[in-house]
């Protein structure tokens, strides 16, 4: 059965002029400086009440040029400068990060990602730098307290200008016409799905036994999201939580198990098909005594996973009512194969009048042996008589 992967995007609607980001993209010298057009720089600003570590953060253009990996820390109310190629783009102000790659003069959309891979801020200047800026005068687009952008005299490392200066061409850019957004609300411009989850490959399971699941969440860079809460719907009315989890299907059938994760207003989920069959298993032979065994036979065409199944002895005599052996995880029997489980390991030491059963993890009986039990000496004697 072909697995259908579903990715559902969920966004919270927010007013377009509002942002909740603590670290924001504050100023962009996409045109360089009066010294050199290659002396580009980008400024971040911490609007919050706490210092923020930028370890693991990224600032990417949507066309992936530049792709900047961040490091360092921004104190509250602090500015952080990203300079292209070297620390000479802005004289007198030390760069927090040196990067390579250039900003396009026809426009870029920049996205700021935190260490979990979530988009925390974006600057959408994709159409001829609609945020502002002047390639002739080298004035920069600068973010205002109301989240609008203006074009002003460059202010690297200090508070932004509040005076809008019309570009030299006479075209007014960035004056009450453009905003940035920290939401992932789906729009025709600037939206990127950044959260993905994988539920695994389609699988086959046994009714009454454990089926094991593991979710895997990544961002659009293919890196772990850091999301810790995975929700599962197993397709039979039951649900669960956890990156790794298990479930017992009680009846044969084909089910779709779906896992979902959420982060930074985005939601993703993925489904895996689970084909559940009845076990074709039996206890084909039992040899009693300390050197005995219980032989389990997989009579089906598929491998049988016996993880956490049980061998349960029921003694006919004595005060001891019985003994239970739990089969270890990942114990598997190949198709049409018989495997003896030694009494020296299971501690299931039987006598000729005892009964032994194979029990599903859900507590129901899968198979039992109630025939005549033999020990090794009995077997040798029977073989000699046949000769």
C-alpha positions as CSV (number, residue, x, y, z in Angstrom):
1,X,0.0,0.0,0.0
2,X,1.4,3.4,-1.0
3,X,1.9,5.6,2.0
4,X,0.2,8.9,1.9
5,X,2.1,11.7,3.5
6,X,0.1,14.6,4.7
7,X,1.5,18.0,5.7
8,X,-1.1,20.3,7.1
9,X,-0.2,24.0,7.6
10,X,-1.8,25.7,10.5
11,X,-1.4,29.5,11.1
12,X,-2.7,31.9,13.7
13,X,-4.0,35.1,12.1
14,X,-2.3,38.2,13.5
15,X,-2.7,41.9,12.8
16,X,-0.2,42.8,10.0
17,X,1.4,45.6,11.9
18,X,2.2,43.5,15.1
19,X,5.2,41.3,15.8
20,X,6.0,39.2,18.9
21,X,9.6,38.5,18.0
22,X,12.3,39.4,20.6
23,X,15.1,39.4,18.1
24,X,14.2,41.3,14.9
25,X,15.8,42.2,11.6
26,X,16.3,45.9,12.2
27,X,18.3,47.5,9.4
28,X,19.6,46.2,6.0
29,X,22.4,47.7,4.0
30,X,21.6,45.8,0.8
31,X,23.3,48.5,-1.3
32,X,26.6,48.5,0.5
33,X,28.3,51.7,1.6
34,X,29.7,54.8,0.0
35,X,33.1,53.1,0.2
36,X,32.1,49.9,-1.7
37,X,28.9,48.3,-3.0
38,X,30.2,45.0,-1.5
39,X,30.3,46.4,2.0
40,X,26.9,45.0,2.8
41,X,25.7,44.5,6.4
42,X,22.5,43.5,8.3
43,X,21.6,44.6,11.8
44,X,19.6,42.6,14.4
45,X,18.1,44.1,17.5
46,X,16.9,42.6,20.8
47,X,13.6,44.1,21.8
48,X,13.1,41.9,24.8
49,X,13.9,42.0,28.5
50,X,16.6,39.2,28.4
51,X,19.8,38.5,26.6
52,X,19.5,35.9,23.8
53,X,22.1,33.4,22.7
54,X,22.2,33.1,18.9
55,X,23.9,29.7,19.0
56,X,22.3,27.6,16.3
57,X,20.3,30.5,14.8
58,X,20.3,31.2,11.1
59,X,19.5,34.1,8.8
60,X,18.7,33.0,5.2
61,X,17.6,34.7,2.1
62,X,14.8,32.8,0.4
63,X,16.9,32.3,-2.7
64,X,19.6,30.9,-0.2
65,X,22.1,33.6,-1.0
66,X,23.2,34.6,1.6
67,X,22.9,31.7,4.1
68,X,24.2,32.9,7.4
69,X,24.8,30.8,10.5
70,X,24.7,32.9,13.6
71,X,26.6,32.7,17.0
72,X,27.2,35.0,19.9
73,X,24.7,36.8,22.1
74,X,22.6,39.9,22.0
75,X,22.0,41.7,25.3
76,X,18.6,43.3,26.0
77,X,18.3,46.5,23.9
78,X,21.4,45.5,22.0
79,X,22.4,45.6,18.4
80,X,24.1,42.8,16.5
81,X,25.9,43.4,13.2
82,X,26.4,40.9,10.4
83,X,29.0,42.1,7.9
84,X,29.8,40.7,4.5
85,X,33.3,39.2,3.8
86,X,35.2,41.0,6.6
87,X,34.9,43.4,9.5
88,X,35.6,46.4,7.3
89,X,32.1,46.9,6.0
90,X,31.2,49.2,9.0
91,X,34.2,51.0,10.3
92,X,34.3,51.5,14.0
93,X,31.6,48.9,14.8
94,X,32.7,45.3,15.4
95,X,30.9,42.6,13.5
96,X,29.1,39.9,15.5
97,X,29.3,37.6,12.5
98,X,31.2,37.7,9.2
99,X,29.3,36.1,6.3
100,X,29.7,35.4,2.6
101,X,27.2,35.9,-0.2
102,X,25.5,39.0,-1.4
103,X,22.1,40.6,-1.2
104,X,20.4,41.2,-4.6
105,X,19.8,44.8,-5.6
106,X,16.4,43.9,-7.1
107,X,15.0,42.6,-3.7
108,X,15.3,39.8,-1.2
109,X,13.2,38.2,1.5
110,X,15.2,37.4,4.6
111,X,14.1,34.9,7.3
112,X,15.4,34.6,10.8
113,X,15.4,31.1,12.4
114,X,15.9,30.3,16.0
115,X,17.9,27.2,17.2
116,X,14.8,25.0,16.9
117,X,14.5,25.9,13.2
118,X,11.3,28.1,13.8
119,X,10.9,31.3,11.8
120,X,10.9,34.1,14.4
121,X,11.1,37.1,12.1
122,X,11.2,38.0,8.4
123,X,11.8,41.0,6.2
124,X,10.0,40.9,2.9
125,X,11.6,43.2,0.4
126,X,11.3,40.9,-2.5
127,X,9.8,43.4,-4.9
128,X,12.6,46.0,-5.8
129,X,13.4,46.4,-2.0
130,X,9.9,47.7,-1.1
131,X,11.1,47.9,2.5
132,X,13.2,50.9,1.4
133,X,16.8,51.9,0.8
134,X,18.7,54.1,-1.8
135,X,21.3,52.6,-4.0
136,X,22.7,56.0,-4.9
137,X,22.8,57.8,-1.6
138,X,23.4,54.5,0.3
139,X,20.6,55.2,2.8
140,X,19.2,52.0,4.4
141,X,15.8,50.6,5.1
142,X,15.3,50.9,8.9
143,X,12.6,49.4,11.1
144,X,10.4,51.7,13.2
145,X,8.7,51.1,16.6
146,X,5.3,50.7,14.8
147,X,6.9,47.9,12.7
148,X,6.9,50.0,9.5
149,X,10.1,50.7,7.5
150,X,11.6,54.0,6.4
151,X,14.6,54.9,4.3
152,X,17.2,56.8,6.4
153,X,20.8,57.7,7.0
154,X,22.6,54.5,8.0
155,X,22.7,53.8,11.8
156,X,24.8,50.7,12.3
157,X,25.0,49.7,16.0
158,X,22.8,52.6,17.3
159,X,19.2,53.6,17.4
160,X,17.5,53.8,14.0
161,X,16.6,57.1,12.4
162,X,13.0,58.3,12.5
163,X,13.3,60.7,9.5
164,X,12.3,59.3,6.2
165,X,14.5,60.4,3.2
166,X,13.0,59.9,-0.2
167,X,15.3,57.9,-2.5
168,X,17.3,59.8,-5.1
169,X,15.1,58.5,-7.9
170,X,12.1,60.3,-6.4
171,X,10.4,57.0,-5.8
172,X,9.2,56.7,-2.1
173,X,10.0,53.3,-0.7
174,X,9.3,52.0,2.7
175,X,7.3,55.0,4.0
176,X,4.2,53.4,5.7
177,X,3.9,50.9,2.8
178,X,5.8,47.8,4.1
179,X,5.9,45.6,7.2
180,X,7.7,42.5,8.4
181,X,5.9,39.5,9.8
182,X,6.9,37.0,12.5
183,X,3.8,34.8,11.9
184,X,3.7,31.9,9.4
185,X,0.3,32.9,8.1
186,X,0.1,31.7,4.5
187,X,0.1,34.5,2.0
188,X,1.1,34.8,-1.6
189,X,4.4,36.5,-0.6
190,X,7.1,35.4,1.8
191,X,5.5,32.2,3.3
192,X,7.7,29.2,3.8
193,X,6.7,26.0,5.5
194,X,9.4,25.3,8.0
195,X,8.1,22.3,10.0
196,X,7.9,18.7,8.8
197,X,7.4,15.3,10.4
198,X,7.9,11.7,9.3
199,X,5.9,8.8,10.8
200,X,8.0,6.0,9.3
201,X,7.4,3.4,6.6
202,X,4.2,1.3,6.2
203,X,4.3,-1.7,8.4
204,X,2.7,-5.0,9.3
205,X,1.7,-5.9,12.8
206,X,0.1,-8.8,14.7
207,X,-3.3,-8.4,16.4
208,X,-2.8,-8.5,20.1
209,X,0.9,-7.7,19.9
210,X,2.8,-4.4,20.0
211,X,3.3,-2.2,17.0
212,X,6.1,0.2,17.5
213,X,6.2,3.8,16.1
214,X,8.7,6.6,16.0
215,X,8.2,10.1,14.7
216,X,10.9,12.3,13.2
217,X,10.5,16.1,13.1
218,X,12.8,18.3,11.0
219,X,12.9,21.9,9.8
220,X,13.3,22.8,6.1
221,X,17.1,22.5,6.5
222,X,16.7,18.8,7.4
223,X,17.8,19.4,11.0
224,X,16.0,18.3,14.2
225,X,13.3,20.7,15.2
226,X,13.7,20.2,19.0
227,X,10.0,19.6,19.2
228,X,9.4,17.2,22.2
229,X,5.7,16.6,22.0
230,X,4.4,14.2,19.4
231,X,0.8,13.3,19.3
232,X,-0.4,10.0,17.7
233,X,-3.8,8.8,16.5
234,X,-3.6,5.1,15.9
235,X,-6.6,4.8,13.6
236,X,-8.7,2.5,15.8
237,X,-10.0,5.2,18.1
238,X,-7.1,5.2,20.5
239,X,-4.3,7.8,20.7
240,X,-1.0,8.4,22.5
241,X,2.0,10.7,22.9
242,X,5.7,10.5,22.5
243,X,8.4,10.6,19.8
244,X,8.7,6.8,20.3
245,X,5.6,4.9,21.3
246,X,3.7,1.6,20.8
247,X,0.2,0.4,20.4
248,X,-1.7,-2.9,20.4
249,X,-4.3,-3.4,17.7
250,X,-6.9,-5.8,18.9
251,X,-8.4,-6.9,15.6
252,X,-7.0,-7.6,12.1
253,X,-7.4,-4.8,9.5
254,X,-5.6,-1.9,7.9
255,X,-5.2,1.2,10.0
256,X,-3.6,4.6,9.4
257,X,-1.5,5.8,12.4
258,X,-0.9,9.6,12.2
259,X,1.6,11.7,14.2
260,X,1.5,15.4,14.5
261,X,3.8,18.2,15.9
262,X,3.3,21.9,16.3
263,X,5.8,24.8,16.7
264,X,5.7,28.6,16.1
265,X,2.2,28.6,14.7
266,X,3.0,25.8,12.2
267,X,1.6,22.3,12.3
268,X,2.7,19.2,10.4
269,X,1.4,15.6,10.4
270,X,2.2,12.4,8.6
271,X,0.5,9.0,8.4
272,X,1.8,5.5,8.2
273,X,-0.3,2.5,7.1
274,X,-0.4,-0.5,9.5
275,X,-1.7,-3.8,8.1
276,X,-2.7,-5.9,11.1
277,X,-3.0,-9.7,10.7
278,X,-3.7,-12.6,13.0
279,X,-0.7,-14.6,14.2
280,X,-0.3,-18.1,12.8
281,X,1.7,-19.5,15.7
282,X,1.8,-22.7,17.7
283,X,3.7,-24.5,20.4
284,X,4.9,-27.3,18.3
285,X,6.9,-29.3,20.9
286,X,7.7,-29.3,24.6
287,X,10.4,-31.2,26.4
288,X,10.1,-31.3,30.2
289,X,12.9,-31.2,32.7
290,X,15.8,-28.9,33.5
291,X,17.3,-29.5,30.0
292,X,13.9,-29.1,28.3
293,X,12.5,-26.4,26.1
294,X,9.3,-25.0,24.7
295,X,9.4,-24.8,20.9
296,X,7.5,-21.9,19.2
297,X,6.5,-22.4,15.6
298,X,5.9,-19.5,13.2
299,X,3.6,-21.1,10.6
300,X,3.0,-17.9,8.5
301,X,4.7,-16.3,5.5
302,X,6.0,-13.3,7.4
303,X,8.5,-12.9,10.2
304,X,6.9,-12.9,13.7
305,X,8.0,-10.3,16.2
306,X,7.6,-11.7,19.7
307,X,8.6,-8.6,21.6
308,X,7.1,-8.8,25.2
309,X,5.1,-11.9,24.5
310,X,5.0,-14.3,27.4
311,X,5.5,-18.0,28.0
312,X,3.3,-19.0,31.0
313,X,3.7,-22.3,32.8
314,X,0.8,-23.8,34.7
315,X,1.9,-26.5,37.1
316,X,-0.6,-29.2,38.0
317,X,1.0,-30.1,41.3
318,X,2.7,-28.3,44.1
319,X,2.1,-25.0,45.8
320,X,3.7,-22.9,43.0
321,X,0.9,-21.8,40.7
322,X,3.1,-21.1,37.7
323,X,6.0,-19.2,36.1
324,X,5.9,-16.5,33.5
325,X,8.8,-15.7,31.1
326,X,8.7,-12.4,29.1
327,X,10.3,-12.7,25.7
328,X,12.8,-9.9,25.1
329,X,12.3,-7.0,22.8
330,X,13.0,-7.6,19.0
331,X,13.0,-11.4,19.4
332,X,11.9,-12.5,15.9
333,X,11.1,-15.8,14.3
334,X,11.5,-16.2,10.6
335,X,8.6,-17.4,8.4
336,X,7.9,-21.2,8.6
337,X,10.5,-21.7,11.3
338,X,10.5,-23.4,14.7
339,X,12.6,-22.1,17.6
340,X,13.2,-23.9,20.9
341,X,13.3,-21.7,24.0
342,X,15.5,-23.5,26.5
343,X,14.3,-24.0,30.1
344,X,17.8,-22.9,31.3
345,X,16.9,-19.4,30.0
346,X,13.1,-19.2,30.4
347,X,13.1,-21.1,33.8
348,X,10.0,-22.8,32.5
349,X,10.7,-26.2,33.8
350,X,7.8,-28.5,33.2
351,X,6.6,-31.9,34.2
352,X,4.6,-34.3,32.2
353,X,1.3,-33.2,33.7
354,X,1.9,-29.4,33.3
355,X,0.5,-27.0,30.7
356,X,2.3,-24.1,29.0
357,X,0.8,-21.3,27.0
358,X,2.1,-18.5,24.7
359,X,0.5,-15.2,25.7
360,X,0.0,-12.0,23.6
361,X,1.2,-8.7,25.2
362,X,-2.5,-7.8,25.6
363,X,-2.9,-10.9,27.9
364,X,-4.8,-13.2,25.6
365,X,-3.7,-16.7,24.8
366,X,-2.1,-17.2,21.4
367,X,-1.3,-20.9,21.7
368,X,-0.9,-23.7,24.2
369,X,0.6,-27.1,24.6
370,X,-1.4,-29.7,26.6
371,X,-0.3,-32.9,25.0
372,X,2.0,-35.6,26.4
373,X,5.2,-34.0,27.6
374,X,8.5,-35.9,27.2
375,X,11.9,-35.5,28.8
376,X,15.2,-36.4,27.1
377,X,15.3,-39.9,28.4
378,X,11.8,-40.6,27.3
379,X,12.6,-39.3,23.8
380,X,15.7,-41.5,23.6
381,X,13.6,-44.5,24.7
382,X,10.9,-43.9,22.2
383,X,13.5,-43.5,19.4
384,X,15.2,-46.8,20.4
385,X,11.8,-48.6,20.3
386,X,11.2,-47.4,16.8
387,X,14.5,-48.8,15.7
